């Protein structure tokens, strides 16, 4: 039997900065921000999982970072469920899978170890590095944002004008089809209402 703690922290704070959090589900009724560092403590469990449920916008502020205690943890098991849009500011170092209902916008030099999924609008990048977590050593997924495999780490500065899009269709409860786009590259707009061209690198 798996037991995951469920913690509603919106009544205590809306800024995750300075916190050290064990595995669990963390719920914000409205917006949430990260200023400074957020530390995730896996307590020695490589399968430790964090789920952040954000009611509206997620703002990851300039120079913020997400780290594991003793660099032990797996960024593939960090999930950000965002009710509207996510904004990742300049020089932020972020881990996890960000799933936004609207859009995801990355400012210059922001770095992500994980995946970016926007249901309705665009994933916008500007001189960023997005590294798939599968390219990392699971026991040290927070120790470095650069992949040792050059074909796994994609820099939008080096791959200007190239978009790698993975279209995932998910059946909604209403029976409609939700349209997710994961983009890597220097992109200012991604069309979600029509077919999306998939480029391979």
N, C-alpha and C positions, 0 to 999 in steps of 0.2 A: 504494500500500500504506500502510495506517495502522498506526502502531506506538504503543501506549499503554503507558507504564511500569506495572509491577505491583509494589507495594511493601507488604510486610507490616511494619507498624510496631508491632504489639502487644508485641513483645519489647523495644522501646525505650521506649515510653510509652503511656499510655492517655488522656492529656490532650492535646488538639490546641492548647491555648492557647499563644500565643507563636510558633507555627510559621508559616513561609512555604512554601507547597507549590506545585510546578509541576503541570501537568495529569497525571493518572494515576489508577490504581486503588489505593486504600488500604484494607487489610484489618486489622480487629481480630478476634482470635479470640473475645473476650468483650465486656465492656462498654467504652464509650468516653465521654469527657466533653469539654466545652469550657469552660474558665475563661479569661476575658479575650478577646483577639482572635485570630482565625485569618485569615491573609492568603493569598489565592490569587493566584498570579502567572501570567497567561495568556501571558507572553512574546510579546506582540504578536499573538496568534492569537485572533480573535474567536470561533472555533469550539472553543476549548480546553474540554476536558471533564474533570470530576472525579467519580469514583465512590468513595463511602465505604461499605464493607461492614462492618457492625457485627454481631458474633456474638450479642449479647444486647441490653442496654438502651443507649440514647443519652440522655445527660443534658447539656443545654445550659444552663449555669448562669447565675445572675442577672447582668445587665448585660453578658453576653458579646456578641460581634459577629463577623460574617463580612464581610470586605472584600476588594476587588480591589486589587492594586497599581496605582496611578495611576488608580483607578476604571475600569479597562479589563477587560471580561469580560462574559460573558452568564450570568446566574443560571439560565437555563433549562437550562444544561448542567452543573448540579451535582445529583448524585443521592446520596441517603442511603438505603441498604438496611439496615433495622433488624430484627434477629432477633426482638426481643420488642416493647418499647414505647419511645416517645420522650417525654421530658419537656422542655418549653421553659420556663425559669423567667422570673421577673419582669424586665421591661425588656430582654429579650434581643432582638437584631436579627439575624435569621437569613435566609440565602438558600438556595434550592435546593428540590428535590422530595423530600419525606420520605415514604418508603414503609415503613410499620411492619407487622409481622405481627399485633401485638395492638392497642394503642391509641396515640393521640397526645394529650397534654395540654398546653395552653398556660396559663401563669399570667398574672396581670393585666399589661397594657401590653406584653406580648411582641408583636413585629412580625415578620411573615414575608413575604418576597418569593419566591413560589414556590407549591407545591401541597402539600397534606396528604392522605395516603392511608393509611387503616387497614383491614387485611384482615378482622379478626374483631370488634374492639370499637369504641369510639366515638372520634370526634375531639371533644375538649372545649375550648371557648373561653371566655375571661373578659375582656371589654373589650380585644379585640385588633384588629389590622388585618392582613388577609391580602390581598396584592396579586398578581394573576396576572402572571407574567413577560411574557406577550405584550403587556401594556400599556406595557412599558418600551422605551426606546431600547436596542437590543442592545449598543451600544458603551458604555453607561453604566448597565448594570443594577445595579451596586452603589453608585452614587453617591447614590441617593435611594430611600427605601422608599415614598414617596408618589407615586401616579400622577397625571399631569396630567389624566387623564380620570376624571371623578367616577363614571362607571358601571362602572369597572374596579376601583377601590379601595373595598372594603367594610369599614366599621367595625362591629364587633359592638356597640359602645356606641350607635351611631346606629341600628343595625338590630336592636335588642333583640327577641328572640323570633323572628327570621327565620332560617331555615336555607336555604342554597343547597346542594343536594346533587346531585352528579354520580355516578351509579352506573356503575361500570365492571366488566364481567364478563370475567374472564380464565380461559382454560382451563388448569387445572393439569395437571401431568404424569400425575397419577393418573386424569385424566378428569373430576374434579370441577370445580365452578365456584367460583372465588374471588370474593369480594364486597368491593369497595373502595368507600369513601365519602369524598368530599371535601366538607367542610362549612365554611361561612362564616356567622358569626352568633353570638349568645349561646346556646350550646347546652350542656346538661349531660349529655345522653344521646342517642345515635343508635342506633336499632334496626337491626341488620344481619341478623337472622334472617328478617325479614318484608319486605314491600314498603316502600320508602322514598318518601315523598312528595317531589316535586321542586317547589320554589317558585321563581318567577321574580321578579326585582327590576327 
